[in-house]
Amino acid sequence: MKLKEKQIITVQVYPRRKFWTMIGSNDGLIGILLDDGEYIDIPQERVRIVSMEVERDGKDKNNVQ
């Protein structure tokens, strides 16, 4: 899976119930950013995508502040 620019993908890793941010993928491994700033590679079959969104940059005309 290739990430689009400014795309944020939240994933859940089985059997854990924590949610982290996906930072990339390669050859069936998913790179995940942990809460402490470290990252881990997890086999794709142990990862479930929870949400996909695009990071707002403040230039969106519908962005209400």
FENVENSUL-V490449 format. One line per field, one symbol per residue. ss: DSSP state (a for helix, b for strand, c for the rest). Layout:
ss=???
This chain:
ss=ccccccbbbbbbbcccccbbbbbbbbccbbbbbcccccbbbbbaaabbbbbbbbccccccccccc
